[in-house]
Amino acid sequence: MIYFDTDTQQALVDRLYNCLRDGGYLFVGHSEGLTGLKHRFRYIVPSVYRR
């Protein structure tokens, strides 16, 4: 996601959230994160978020 602009990152994170079941996990690369984006994921540990 780091190569996308902020609007595209936001749209992707929103879509991923809607595609995951409750309790599902989102794993991102170690150089990525959801910092600076409005999201509903719960931070677990670096690079791991949960719906």
BELURFEN-V78180 format. One record per backbone hydrogen bond with DSSP energy under -1.0 kcal/mol. NH is the residue of the N-H (numbers start at 0). CO is the residue of the C=O. Records with the same first field share a line. If there is no record, write none. Layout:
BEGIN
NH: CO / CO
END
This chain:
BEGIN
3: 0
8: 4
9: 5
10: 6
11: 7
12: 8
13: 9
14: 10
15: 11
16: 12
17: 13
18: 14
19: 15
23: 20
25: 48
27: 46
31: 28
36: 33
41: 49
43: 47
47: 44
48: 25
49: 41
50: 23
END
